[in-house]
Amino acid sequence: MEHVTIKMKKRLRNGLFLVMGLTCCFILRIGFIQLVQGKSLQQGAYEQQTLDRSVNAKRGTIYDATGKNILAISASVESITVNPIHIPADKKEALARFLADTYQLDYEKTLKKINKRSSIETIAKKVEKEDANRLRKWMQDNQITEGIHIDEDTKRYYPNQEMASQLIGFCGSDNQGLNGIEAKFDRMLIGKKGKILRQTDARGGEIEGTSEMYVPSQNGSDLILSVDATIQAIAEKYLKEACIDNVCTGGGNIVMMNPKTGDVLAMATYPNYNLNEPYEPNTEELKQNWDHLSGEEKNIALQQMWRNKAIADSYEPGSTFKLVTASAALEENLTTPDKAGEFHCTGSIEVAGVRMKCWRYYRPHGAESLREALMNSCNPVFIGLGEKLGKDKYYEYLEKFRFASKNRN
């Protein structure tokens, strides 16, 4: 009898230890779920129970220096999404056919989206209101009141089409700046997206009796450039004529600045492209060969087309750098602007055993002042001034002018 009692006590003790062990495991598991996984699980539950449709903000308008000429503007369009669960099964094929025909979509891909077991599928973006109204009428004719959403969206337009195309850049399908000014100032222009929220059931379906909550978007800030549209148009016109007349196969660039302020008044590139169709070839030669190019070759061609060579490509500054040499020499009191006959051009100058010619070596400039040397773009005068400055002092001025650094701020 005593032996049986001891055996029962052992079983009770072991059972108690087991219960306590399981209880500790449950407590640890609950703590892990609550403290470690809590935020992610809470977020997952929110996403599962909420239908969240984003509403793009209007990007800020880009103006020229006058504040009157619009270079880029956003207009209201609409986006189309579907909740496949709430579309009647007998209407899905007809809906897919209508959407494919109306918005130039692939029928099979559209039907696949409509047949998915998901809460939301994007069908088309940047739809003009007139085309969206055709869908509204189709829904009314087919007595469909839910499962298809037509929401506010925005689309970027460029009224002047090709003007300053490489400078302004363009936007992607999600309203983000991809190139040029649009990309550089994207955070300022893009604004903040809005939302359309609705509670859903476990299957992602809408819950009767609940209403949508609309969180409005915040439009982006406007931007005024230093570029003057009139000056830009004139620069582009004469650049095009010069490139065609001189058969410049590599194109050309013009940058026009206000010498007193450094403001860029025009930045033209030829050939340019239509900002409203940034993925279309921009020259006749490219259009003829486009269908024969590989995907990689097309991408390279587009990158070249979009490239703003005026600021992206390196080049020798040439005679424009004579202003730097002249400024340094004046600052060091090595010369004065208008001392007659201070310099004498013989047509060339020798440096380290190498003879460098003046561009008018065949008829030298002769006696001239610094001002006249600048007007004549006389090479020997500024080579001589550079020697007088000395390499250390000259480099010091290059640093002061910030030519020795890639920092563009």
C-alpha positions as CSV (number, residue, x, y, z in Angstrom):
1,M,0.0,0.0,0.0
2,E,2.8,2.4,0.9
3,H,4.6,1.5,-2.4
4,V,1.5,2.5,-4.3
5,T,1.2,5.8,-2.5
6,I,4.8,6.7,-3.2
7,K,4.2,5.9,-6.9
8,M,1.2,8.1,-7.1
9,K,3.1,11.0,-5.5
10,K,5.8,10.7,-8.1
11,R,3.1,10.8,-10.8
12,L,1.5,13.8,-9.3
13,R,4.9,15.6,-9.0
14,N,5.8,14.7,-12.5
15,G,2.5,15.9,-13.7
16,L,2.8,19.2,-11.8
17,F,6.3,19.7,-13.3
18,L,4.9,19.1,-16.8
19,V,2.0,21.5,-16.3
20,M,4.4,24.1,-14.9
21,G,6.8,23.6,-17.8
22,L,4.0,23.9,-20.4
23,T,2.7,27.0,-18.6
24,C,6.2,28.6,-18.8
25,C,6.4,27.7,-22.5
26,F,3.0,29.3,-23.1
27,I,4.0,32.4,-21.2
28,L,7.3,32.7,-23.1
29,R,5.5,32.2,-26.4
30,I,2.9,34.8,-25.6
31,G,5.7,37.2,-24.5
32,F,7.5,36.5,-27.8
33,I,4.4,37.2,-29.9
34,Q,3.5,40.3,-27.9
35,L,6.9,41.9,-27.5
36,V,8.9,40.7,-30.5
37,Q,6.3,40.0,-33.2
38,G,3.6,42.4,-32.0
39,K,4.2,45.3,-34.4
40,S,4.6,43.1,-37.5
41,L,1.4,41.1,-36.6
42,Q,-0.5,44.3,-35.9
43,Q,0.6,45.7,-39.2
44,G,-0.3,42.5,-41.0
45,A,-3.8,42.5,-39.4
46,Y,-4.3,46.1,-40.4
47,E,-3.3,45.3,-44.0
48,Q,-5.6,42.2,-44.1
49,Q,-8.6,44.1,-42.7
50,T,-8.1,47.3,-44.6
51,L,-8.5,48.1,-48.3
52,D,-6.0,50.9,-48.9
53,R,-6.1,52.7,-52.3
54,S,-3.5,55.5,-52.7
55,V,-4.3,58.8,-54.3
56,N,-1.4,60.6,-56.1
57,A,-0.8,64.2,-55.2
58,K,-0.5,66.8,-57.9
59,R,3.1,67.7,-58.6
60,G,4.1,71.3,-58.3
61,T,4.0,73.4,-61.5
62,I,7.3,74.4,-63.0
63,Y,7.5,78.0,-64.3
64,D,10.1,79.9,-66.3
65,A,11.8,83.0,-64.8
66,T,8.8,85.3,-65.6
67,G,6.4,83.1,-63.5
68,K,4.0,83.3,-66.4
69,N,5.2,80.6,-68.8
70,I,4.4,77.0,-67.7
71,L,7.1,74.5,-68.4
72,A,5.5,71.5,-66.6
73,I,2.0,71.0,-65.0
74,S,-0.1,68.2,-63.6
75,A,-3.7,67.7,-64.6
76,S,-6.4,65.5,-63.0
77,V,-6.9,62.1,-64.5
78,E,-8.1,58.8,-63.0
79,S,-6.9,55.3,-62.1
80,I,-8.9,52.1,-62.4
81,T,-8.6,49.3,-59.8
82,V,-10.8,46.2,-59.2
83,N,-11.7,44.1,-56.2
84,P,-12.1,40.7,-58.0
85,I,-14.1,39.1,-55.1
86,H,-17.0,41.5,-55.6
87,I,-17.3,41.3,-59.4
88,P,-20.0,38.8,-60.4
89,A,-18.6,35.7,-62.0
90,D,-20.9,36.0,-65.1
91,K,-19.6,39.6,-65.7
92,K,-15.9,39.0,-65.5
93,E,-15.2,38.0,-69.1
94,A,-17.3,40.9,-70.4
95,L,-15.6,43.3,-68.1
96,A,-12.1,42.1,-69.1
97,R,-13.1,42.4,-72.8
98,F,-14.4,46.0,-72.3
99,L,-11.3,47.1,-70.3
100,A,-8.9,45.6,-72.9
101,D,-10.7,47.2,-75.8
102,T,-11.2,50.6,-74.1
103,Y,-7.7,51.0,-72.6
104,Q,-5.6,49.0,-75.2
105,L,-4.8,46.3,-72.7
106,D,-3.9,42.6,-73.1
107,Y,-7.2,40.7,-72.7
108,E,-5.7,37.5,-71.1
109,K,-3.7,39.5,-68.6
110,T,-6.7,41.6,-67.7
111,L,-8.9,38.6,-67.3
112,K,-6.3,37.0,-65.1
113,K,-6.3,40.0,-62.8
114,I,-10.1,40.0,-62.6
115,N,-10.1,36.3,-61.6
116,K,-7.5,36.6,-58.9
117,R,-8.5,36.1,-55.2
118,S,-7.2,39.4,-54.0
119,S,-8.6,42.5,-52.5
120,I,-7.2,45.0,-55.1
121,E,-5.7,44.8,-58.6
122,T,-4.6,47.8,-60.7
123,I,-6.0,47.8,-64.2
124,A,-5.0,51.2,-65.7
125,K,-3.3,54.4,-64.6
126,K,-3.4,57.9,-66.0
127,V,-6.8,57.5,-67.6
128,E,-8.4,60.5,-69.1
129,K,-11.8,61.5,-67.5
130,E,-13.6,60.9,-70.8
131,D,-12.4,57.3,-71.0
132,A,-13.1,56.8,-67.3
133,N,-16.7,58.0,-67.9
134,R,-17.1,55.2,-70.6
135,L,-16.4,52.7,-67.8
136,R,-18.9,54.4,-65.5
137,K,-21.6,54.1,-68.2
138,W,-20.7,50.4,-68.8
139,M,-21.0,49.7,-65.0
140,Q,-24.4,51.4,-65.0
141,D,-25.6,49.5,-68.1
142,N,-24.5,46.2,-66.5
143,Q,-25.8,47.1,-63.1
144,I,-22.4,46.7,-61.4
145,T,-22.2,48.9,-58.2
146,E,-19.2,47.4,-56.5
147,G,-15.8,45.8,-57.1
148,I,-14.7,48.4,-59.6
149,H,-13.0,51.6,-58.3
150,I,-12.3,54.8,-60.3
151,D,-10.1,57.0,-58.2
152,E,-8.5,60.4,-58.7
153,D,-5.0,60.5,-60.2
154,T,-2.7,63.0,-61.8
155,K,-0.7,63.1,-65.1
156,R,2.2,65.3,-66.0
157,Y,2.0,67.5,-69.1
158,Y,4.6,69.6,-70.8
159,P,2.9,72.4,-72.8
160,N,6.0,73.3,-74.9
161,Q,6.7,69.6,-75.7
162,E,10.4,69.7,-76.8
163,M,11.4,72.9,-75.1
164,A,14.3,72.4,-72.6
165,S,13.6,68.7,-72.6
166,Q,17.0,67.6,-71.4
167,L,16.9,70.3,-68.7
168,I,13.4,69.7,-67.4
169,G,13.3,65.9,-67.6
170,F,10.1,63.8,-67.1
171,C,8.1,61.7,-64.6
172,G,7.4,58.0,-64.3
173,S,4.0,56.3,-64.0
174,D,4.0,56.7,-60.2
175,N,4.4,60.5,-60.4
176,Q,8.1,60.3,-59.5
177,G,10.7,62.5,-61.2
178,L,13.1,60.4,-63.4
179,N,15.3,63.0,-65.1
180,G,16.5,66.6,-65.1
181,I,14.8,69.2,-62.9
182,E,11.9,66.8,-62.2
183,A,14.3,64.3,-60.6
184,K,16.6,66.9,-58.9
185,F,13.7,68.7,-57.1
186,D,11.5,65.6,-56.8
187,R,11.1,65.9,-53.0
188,M,9.8,69.5,-53.4
189,L,7.6,68.9,-56.4
190,I,6.0,65.5,-55.6
191,G,3.8,66.3,-52.6
192,K,2.3,63.7,-50.3
193,K,0.0,60.9,-51.4
194,G,-3.6,60.6,-50.1
195,K,-5.5,57.4,-49.3
196,I,-8.9,55.8,-49.6
197,L,-9.4,53.4,-46.7
198,R,-12.2,50.8,-46.2
199,Q,-12.6,48.0,-43.7
200,T,-12.7,44.5,-45.2
201,D,-13.5,41.0,-44.0
202,A,-11.1,38.1,-43.8
203,R,-11.4,37.4,-47.6
204,G,-10.7,41.0,-48.4
205,G,-14.3,41.8,-49.2
206,E,-16.1,45.0,-48.3
207,I,-18.1,44.9,-45.1
208,E,-21.7,46.2,-45.4
209,G,-22.6,49.2,-43.3
210,T,-19.0,50.6,-43.4
211,S,-18.0,53.7,-45.3
212,E,-14.8,54.7,-47.0
213,M,-12.5,57.2,-45.3
214,Y,-10.8,59.7,-47.6
215,V,-7.4,61.1,-46.6
216,P,-6.7,64.0,-49.1
217,S,-3.4,64.3,-50.8
218,Q,-1.1,67.3,-50.4
219,N,0.0,68.9,-53.6
220,G,3.7,69.6,-54.3
221,S,5.3,73.0,-54.2
222,D,5.7,75.1,-57.4
223,L,9.1,75.8,-58.8
224,I,10.3,78.9,-60.7
225,L,13.5,78.5,-62.8
226,S,15.9,81.2,-63.8
227,V,15.4,80.0,-67.4
228,D,13.4,82.5,-69.6
229,A,11.2,80.6,-72.1
230,T,11.7,83.3,-74.8
231,I,15.5,83.2,-74.6
232,Q,15.3,79.4,-74.4
233,A,13.2,79.2,-77.6
234,I,15.6,81.6,-79.4
235,A,18.7,79.5,-78.3
236,E,17.1,76.3,-79.4
237,K,16.1,77.7,-82.8
238,Y,19.6,78.9,-83.7
239,L,21.3,75.9,-82.2
240,K,19.2,73.7,-84.4
241,E,20.0,75.7,-87.5
242,A,23.8,75.7,-86.7
243,C,23.9,72.0,-86.1
244,I,22.0,71.3,-89.4
245,D,24.1,73.8,-91.4
246,N,27.4,72.5,-90.1
247,V,26.4,68.8,-90.1
248,C,27.1,68.4,-86.4
249,T,26.3,64.6,-86.1
250,G,27.0,64.7,-82.3
251,G,24.5,67.5,-81.8
252,G,25.2,70.6,-79.8
253,N,24.6,72.7,-76.7
254,I,24.1,76.3,-75.7
255,V,24.2,77.7,-72.2
256,M,23.3,81.4,-71.8
257,M,23.9,83.1,-68.4
258,N,23.5,86.4,-66.8
259,P,27.1,87.6,-66.3
260,K,26.2,89.7,-63.3
261,T,24.3,87.0,-61.3
262,G,25.3,83.7,-62.9
263,D,21.7,82.8,-63.5
264,V,21.2,80.3,-66.3
265,L,18.8,82.0,-68.8
266,A,18.8,79.2,-71.3
267,M,20.2,75.7,-71.6
268,A,19.6,74.2,-75.0
269,T,20.5,70.8,-76.4
270,Y,20.1,69.5,-79.9
271,P,18.5,67.1,-80.8
272,N,15.9,67.4,-78.1
273,Y,12.8,65.2,-77.6
274,N,9.1,65.4,-76.8
275,L,8.7,65.4,-73.0
276,N,5.1,64.1,-73.4
277,E,6.5,61.0,-75.2
278,P,9.9,60.4,-73.6
279,Y,10.2,56.8,-74.7
280,E,9.7,57.6,-78.4
281,P,12.8,57.9,-80.7
282,N,13.6,61.6,-81.5
283,T,15.4,61.5,-84.8
284,E,14.3,60.1,-88.2
285,E,17.4,57.8,-88.3
286,L,16.5,56.4,-84.9
287,K,12.8,55.9,-85.8
288,Q,13.8,53.9,-88.9
289,N,16.1,51.6,-87.0
290,W,14.1,51.4,-83.8
291,D,12.3,48.1,-84.4
292,H,15.6,46.4,-85.3
293,L,17.4,47.4,-82.1
294,S,17.7,45.0,-79.1
295,G,16.3,46.0,-75.7
296,E,19.8,47.0,-74.5
297,E,20.4,49.1,-77.6
298,K,17.1,50.9,-77.2
299,N,18.0,51.6,-73.5
300,I,21.4,53.1,-74.5
301,A,19.7,55.2,-77.2
302,L,17.1,56.6,-74.8
303,Q,19.8,57.4,-72.2
304,Q,21.7,59.3,-74.9
305,M,18.6,61.1,-75.9
306,W,17.7,62.2,-72.4
307,R,21.3,63.2,-71.5
308,N,21.9,66.8,-70.8
309,K,25.4,67.1,-72.3
310,A,25.8,70.7,-71.2
311,I,26.3,69.5,-67.6
312,A,26.8,65.8,-67.9
313,D,29.7,65.6,-70.3
314,S,33.3,66.9,-69.7
315,Y,35.0,69.1,-72.2
316,E,38.0,71.4,-72.5
317,P,36.9,75.0,-71.5
318,G,39.2,76.5,-74.1
319,S,39.4,80.3,-74.3
320,T,36.7,80.8,-71.7
321,F,39.3,79.9,-69.1
322,K,41.3,83.0,-70.1
323,L,38.9,84.9,-67.8
324,V,40.2,82.9,-64.8
325,T,43.8,83.6,-65.7
326,A,43.0,87.3,-66.2
327,S,41.1,87.5,-62.9
328,A,44.0,85.9,-61.0
329,A,46.6,88.2,-62.6
330,L,44.5,91.3,-61.8
331,E,44.0,90.2,-58.2
332,E,47.8,89.7,-57.8
333,N,48.4,93.2,-59.4
334,L,50.5,91.7,-62.2
335,T,48.6,93.7,-64.8
336,T,46.0,96.3,-65.4
337,P,43.1,96.2,-67.8
338,D,43.9,99.1,-70.1
339,K,47.7,99.7,-70.2
340,A,48.4,100.3,-73.9
341,G,51.1,98.1,-75.4
342,E,51.7,96.1,-72.2
343,F,51.7,92.9,-74.1
344,H,53.0,92.0,-77.6
345,C,51.8,89.0,-79.7
346,T,54.3,87.6,-82.1
347,G,52.1,84.8,-83.2
348,S,53.5,82.2,-80.8
349,I,55.2,81.5,-77.4
350,E,57.5,78.8,-76.3
351,V,57.0,76.9,-73.0
352,A,59.3,74.1,-71.9
353,G,60.6,73.6,-75.4
354,V,57.1,73.5,-77.0
355,R,56.0,76.3,-79.2
356,M,52.3,77.2,-78.8
357,K,50.6,79.3,-81.5
358,C,48.1,82.0,-81.3
359,W,45.0,81.3,-83.3
360,R,46.0,84.2,-85.6
361,Y,49.6,83.2,-85.8
362,Y,49.7,84.1,-89.5
363,R,48.9,87.8,-88.7
364,P,49.9,88.4,-85.1
365,H,48.0,90.8,-82.9
366,G,51.1,92.9,-82.0
367,A,50.9,95.4,-79.2
368,E,47.8,95.1,-77.0
369,S,46.4,95.8,-73.5
370,L,44.8,93.1,-71.3
371,R,41.4,94.2,-72.4
372,E,42.4,93.9,-76.1
373,A,44.0,90.6,-75.4
374,L,40.7,89.3,-74.0
375,M,38.8,90.7,-77.0
376,N,41.3,89.1,-79.4
377,S,41.4,85.8,-77.4
378,C,45.2,86.0,-77.7
379,N,46.8,82.8,-76.5
380,P,50.4,84.0,-76.0
381,V,49.3,86.8,-73.6
382,F,47.5,84.5,-71.2
383,I,50.1,81.7,-71.4
384,G,52.6,84.4,-70.3
385,L,50.4,85.6,-67.5
386,G,50.1,82.0,-66.3
387,E,53.9,81.7,-66.2
388,K,54.1,85.0,-64.2
389,L,51.6,83.7,-61.7
390,G,53.6,80.5,-61.2
391,K,52.1,77.0,-60.9
392,D,51.5,77.2,-57.1
393,K,49.7,80.6,-57.1
394,Y,47.8,79.6,-60.3
395,Y,46.6,76.4,-58.6
396,E,45.6,78.4,-55.5
397,Y,43.3,80.4,-57.7
398,L,41.9,77.3,-59.3
399,E,41.0,76.1,-55.8
400,K,39.4,79.5,-55.0
401,F,37.3,79.3,-58.1
402,R,36.4,75.7,-57.0
403,F,37.8,74.1,-60.2
404,A,39.9,71.6,-58.2
405,S,36.8,70.0,-56.6
406,K,33.9,68.0,-57.9
407,N,31.7,69.5,-55.1
408,R,28.8,71.2,-56.9
409,N,27.1,72.7,-53.9
